[in-house]
Amino acid sequence: MKYRKYWASLLSGAVILASITGCSIPFTTDNNSENSTEISYIAFDNKAANTEDIIHFIIEAMENNETSCNIFVPDDDLIDANEWLTKISGIEQIKCEYRKVKDGYNLVITFECWDNYAIMKAYNSNNTSQLNSRQLELYNKYIEVLSQVTSPSKSDYENELAIHDYLVSNITYVDNGGSTFNAYDALINCEAVCSGYTESFKTFMDMLGIENYTISGKAGNEQHIWNVVRLGNDWYQVDVTWDDPVGGSPDYIDHSYFNISDADMAIDHTWDSEINDKNPANGYVYTYPVQAKITSVGTQYDLDRYIYRCIKNRVHHIEFTTTTDLDLKSAVANAGVQLSYSYKTTERTNYTLYSVTFTY
């Protein structure tokens, strides 16, 4: 998933576009002054002294069901649509046209909200009358999934895991260059890039009352977005997209990026997030290996015995952790059974997670 930032000159000033989209989405804009926004030379009433003020005015407009707002800023260093996008939950795309005026700049900011922004308003008010047909279809899908896989009698962790597993099982990662980057694509069409996974997961967490936020950064040298949740008193990072790898096994769900720490996510993800600085993910109790009671293997002898028992009982899939350099091939061979197997390893700061699949 990539951010794309497009700059173009206009006769009336300039325009910036930013969006959370799929990796190959091209941006276009009309440079014809006849179609551009007419921006006043008189300073707008909404005056922002810093980025926080700009975000306040945008959120205020969103809450009033508006799709644009006019803001005056004293310095062009404050004009950064990409930064606003990363700090405001619920916006899919944002555009800023601006003109130099006396003592600063007039901004005309227009934006498209995720369907989920309206959906959460409807959910919290128990009133769907303001939803359009597309939003209502998506709303009903959320309610259907919640009733199928979650329960008030389950813990927050159990419900979170159920949602994670549902998304991984029912969405296929597809970057088709234009229409797979929101929750509608993910839940209704069952195809999405990272923003679709992230938006869907976030809204489910919001509906379940699990505190959460999103992080934008890079993963595998690509722009990317993922989630962070709070369970108990601690925060945990979750990348549903990376637990649904292209070409992964359809039979077993990966949890390599489910409820991990900042340090573990930082092995192959990078980010710069103020909210993460204030709410770092360093929890342990609700990490997947702890909650799932994943077997920990200490020595090669332990691995040989563990693999032998699993193969003898014709287990098809296992997960284990280790802090030692082990020889899986040797352990399988020593079991003395003709079979094929595949495996994946995920490096963490304090251990390596193995996921092994046997075919008999």
C-alpha positions in Angstrom: 0.0 0.0 0.0 1.4 3.3 -0.9 0.8 7.0 -0.3 0.9 9.0 -3.5 1.5 12.7 -3.4 0.8 14.7 -6.5 1.9 18.3 -7.0 0.7 20.5 -9.9 0.6 24.2 -10.6 -2.7 26.0 -11.0 -3.4 29.4 -12.4 -5.0 30.2 -9.0 -2.2 28.8 -6.9 -1.3 25.2 -6.3 -2.8 21.8 -5.4 -1.7 19.0 -3.3 -3.3 15.5 -3.3 -2.6 12.7 -0.8 -4.3 9.4 -0.4 -4.1 6.1 1.3 -4.4 3.8 -1.7 -3.1 0.8 -3.4 0.5 0.6 -4.7 -0.2 1.4 -8.3 -2.9 4.1 -8.1 -2.1 7.1 -10.4 -3.4 10.5 -9.4 -4.7 12.9 -12.0 -6.0 16.4 -11.5 -7.4 19.1 -13.8 -5.0 22.0 -14.2 -7.6 24.0 -16.1 -8.2 27.2 -14.1 -11.9 27.1 -15.2 -12.4 24.0 -13.2 -10.2 24.9 -10.3 -11.5 26.2 -7.0 -11.9 30.0 -6.9 -9.9 31.0 -3.8 -10.4 34.4 -2.2 -7.6 36.9 -1.8 -9.1 37.9 1.6 -7.9 35.8 4.5 -10.3 33.0 5.5 -12.0 33.2 8.9 -10.7 29.8 10.1 -7.1 30.7 11.1 -4.7 27.9 11.9 -1.4 28.7 13.7 -0.2 25.1 13.5 -0.9 21.6 12.2 -3.1 20.7 15.2 -5.4 23.7 14.3 -5.7 22.5 10.7 -6.6 19.0 11.8 -9.2 20.5 14.2 -10.9 22.4 11.4 -10.9 19.3 9.1 -12.4 17.1 11.8 -15.0 19.7 12.6 -16.0 19.7 9.0 -16.2 15.9 8.9 -18.4 15.9 12.0 -20.7 18.3 10.3 -21.0 16.0 7.2 -19.1 18.5 5.1 -16.5 17.5 2.4 -14.4 20.6 2.4 -13.2 23.5 4.6 -11.4 26.8 4.1 -8.4 27.7 6.3 -5.9 30.5 6.5 -2.3 29.6 7.5 0.6 32.1 8.1 3.3 29.8 6.6 3.5 27.4 3.7 5.4 25.0 5.8 2.1 24.0 7.3 0.7 22.9 3.9 1.2 19.2 4.0 -1.8 17.1 3.0 0.2 13.9 3.4 0.8 14.7 7.1 -2.9 15.6 7.7 -3.9 12.3 6.1 -1.8 10.2 8.5 -3.1 12.1 11.5 -6.9 11.9 10.8 -8.7 8.6 11.0 -11.5 8.2 8.5 -10.1 10.1 5.5 -9.4 8.1 2.3 -8.2 11.0 0.1 -7.5 14.7 0.7 -6.8 17.6 -1.6 -5.5 21.0 -0.8 -5.7 24.0 -3.2 -4.0 27.1 -1.9 -3.3 30.8 -2.8 -0.8 33.2 -1.5 -2.6 36.1 0.2 -1.5 38.9 2.5 0.4 37.6 5.5 -0.1 33.9 4.5 -2.0 31.4 2.5 -5.7 30.6 2.0 -6.3 26.8 1.8 -9.3 25.1 0.3 -9.2 21.5 1.6 -11.5 18.9 0.1 -11.6 15.3 1.3 -13.3 11.9 0.8 -14.0 10.0 4.0 -13.9 6.3 4.5 -17.4 4.8 4.5 -16.5 3.7 8.0 -16.6 7.2 9.3 -20.3 7.4 8.6 -20.8 3.8 9.6 -19.4 4.4 13.1 -21.6 7.4 13.6 -24.6 5.3 12.7 -23.4 2.4 14.9 -22.8 4.7 18.0 -26.2 6.4 17.5 -28.0 3.2 16.5 -29.4 5.2 13.6 -28.7 4.1 10.0 -31.0 6.6 8.3 -28.2 8.8 7.1 -26.2 6.0 5.4 -26.3 5.7 1.6 -27.0 2.3 0.0 -23.3 1.4 -0.2 -22.7 2.3 3.4 -25.7 0.5 4.6 -24.6 -2.7 2.8 -21.2 -2.4 4.5 -22.8 -1.6 7.9 -24.9 -4.8 7.7 -21.8 -6.8 6.7 -20.0 -5.6 9.9 -23.0 -6.5 12.0 -23.3 -9.9 10.3 -19.6 -10.7 10.9 -19.7 -9.5 14.5 -22.6 -11.8 15.2 -20.9 -14.8 13.5 -17.4 -14.7 15.0 -17.5 -12.5 18.2 -19.4 -12.7 21.4 -19.9 -10.5 24.5 -18.9 -13.6 26.6 -15.5 -13.7 24.9 -12.5 -11.7 26.0 -11.2 -8.7 24.0 -8.3 -10.9 22.9 -10.5 -13.7 21.7 -12.7 -11.3 19.8 -9.7 -9.5 18.3 -8.2 -12.8 17.2 -11.5 -13.9 15.7 -11.7 -10.7 13.6 -8.1 -11.1 12.5 -8.7 -14.7 11.4 -11.9 -13.8 9.6 -10.2 -11.0 7.6 -7.2 -13.2 6.7 -9.5 -16.1 5.7 -12.0 -14.0 3.7 -9.9 -11.3 1.9 -7.5 -11.8 -0.9 -4.7 -9.3 -1.3 -5.3 -7.8 -4.8 -3.7 -4.5 -6.1 -5.6 -4.0 -9.3 -4.6 -0.4 -9.7 -7.7 1.4 -8.7 -10.5 -0.2 -6.6 -9.3 -2.4 -3.8 -8.3 0.1 -1.1 -11.2 0.4 1.3 -13.3 -1.7 3.6 -16.1 -2.1 1.1 -13.7 -3.7 -1.3 -12.3 -5.9 1.5 -15.6 -7.1 3.1 -18.1 -7.0 0.2 -15.8 -7.8 -2.8 -13.3 -9.8 -0.7 -10.3 -8.1 -2.3 -8.1 -5.4 -0.9 -4.7 -3.8 -0.4 -3.4 -2.9 3.1 -5.7 0.1 3.6 -8.8 -2.1 3.1 -7.6 -4.7 5.7 -6.6 -1.9 8.1 -9.8 0.1 7.7 -11.9 -3.0 8.2 -9.9 -4.2 11.3 -10.1 -0.7 12.9 -13.8 -0.4 12.5 -14.4 -3.9 14.0 -12.2 -2.9 17.0 -14.1 0.4 17.3 -17.4 -1.6 17.3 -16.0 -4.0 19.9 -14.9 -1.1 22.1 -11.2 -2.0 21.9 -9.0 1.0 21.9 -6.9 1.3 18.8 -5.1 3.5 16.3 -3.5 3.1 12.9 0.2 3.6 11.8 1.4 4.6 8.4 4.9 3.9 7.3 6.9 1.5 5.2 7.1 -2.3 5.0 9.3 -4.1 2.5 10.2 -0.7 1.0 6.6 0.0 0.2 4.3 2.6 1.8 2.0 0.7 4.2 -0.6 1.1 6.9 -1.5 -1.2 9.8 -3.1 -1.3 13.3 -2.3 -1.0 16.9 -4.6 -2.2 19.7 -4.8 -1.9 23.5 -5.5 -5.0 25.5 -5.4 -4.6 29.3 -2.9 -1.8 30.0 -0.6 -2.5 27.1 -0.5 -1.8 23.3 0.2 -4.4 20.6 0.9 -3.9 16.9 -1.1 -5.9 14.3 -0.5 -6.1 10.6 -3.4 -8.2 9.1 -2.2 -7.6 5.6 1.2 -9.2 6.3 -0.5 -12.2 7.9 -2.3 -12.8 4.6 0.7 -13.2 2.2 0.2 -13.7 -1.5 0.7 -17.4 -2.1 0.3 -18.3 1.5 -1.4 -21.5 2.6 -5.2 -21.3 2.5 -5.5 -24.0 5.2 -3.6 -22.3 8.0 -3.8 -18.8 9.3 -0.6 -16.9 9.9 -0.2 -15.0 13.2 3.4 -13.7 12.7 2.3 -10.1 12.8 -0.5 -10.4 15.3 -0.1 -8.6 18.6 3.6 -8.0 18.5 5.8 -5.3 20.0 7.2 -2.2 18.4 10.7 -3.8 18.5 9.4 -6.9 16.7 7.5 -4.9 14.1 10.5 -2.7 13.5 12.5 -5.7 12.2 10.8 -5.1 8.8 8.6 -2.1 9.2 9.5 1.6 9.7 7.3 4.5 10.8 7.2 7.9 12.4 4.1 8.3 14.6 3.4 10.7 17.3 0.6 8.6 18.7 2.9 5.6 18.8 5.5 7.6 20.6 2.9 8.4 23.3 1.4 4.9 23.2 4.2 2.5 22.4 3.4 -1.2 21.8 5.4 -3.2 24.3 2.9 -5.6 25.7 3.7 -9.3 26.4 0.7 -11.0 28.0 -1.5 -10.8 24.9 1.1 -11.8 22.3 0.1 -14.8 20.2 2.8 -17.2 21.4 1.8 -16.6 25.0 -2.0 -16.8 24.5 -1.8 -19.8 22.1 0.7 -21.5 24.3 3.0 -22.1 21.4 5.6 -24.8 22.1 9.1 -23.5 22.9 11.9 -25.7 21.6 15.3 -25.4 23.3 17.7 -28.0 21.8 18.0 -30.1 18.7 17.1 -33.2 20.8 13.9 -31.4 21.9 13.1 -30.6 18.3 13.7 -34.2 17.1 11.3 -35.5 19.8 8.7 -32.9 19.1 8.7 -33.4 15.4 8.6 -37.2 15.8 5.5 -37.0 18.0 3.8 -34.6 15.6 4.5 -36.8 12.6 3.5 -40.0 14.4 0.2 -38.4 15.2 -0.1 -37.2 11.6 -0.4 -33.6 12.7 -0.7 -31.4 9.6 0.4 -28.0 10.9 2.6 -26.9 13.9 4.0 -23.7 15.3 6.9 -23.5 17.7 9.4 -20.9 18.9 13.1 -21.2 19.6 16.1 -19.1 20.6 18.5 -21.7 19.1 19.8 -22.4 15.6 18.0 -25.7 14.9 18.0 -28.2 11.9 14.4 -28.8 10.9 15.4 -30.9 7.9 17.3 -33.3 10.1 14.5 -33.5 12.6 12.0 -34.5 9.9 14.4 -37.0 8.4 14.9 -38.6 11.8 11.2 -39.2 12.2 11.6 -42.0 9.5 8.4 -41.2 7.6 8.0 -40.5 3.9 6.4 -37.1 3.6 6.8 -33.6 2.3 6.8 -30.4 4.3 7.0 -26.7 4.0 7.9 -24.1 6.6 8.2 -20.4 7.3 10.3 -18.7 9.8 9.7 -15.2 11.3 12.5 -13.5 13.2 11.7 -11.7 16.4 13.9 -9.8 18.8 14.0 -12.6 21.4 13.0 -15.7 19.4 12.3 -17.3 16.0 8.8 -18.4 15.1 8.4 -21.5 13.0 5.3 -22.4 11.1 5.5 -25.9 9.6 3.0 -27.8 7.3 3.3 -31.5 6.7 1.7 -33.4 3.7 1.4 -37.1 4.2 
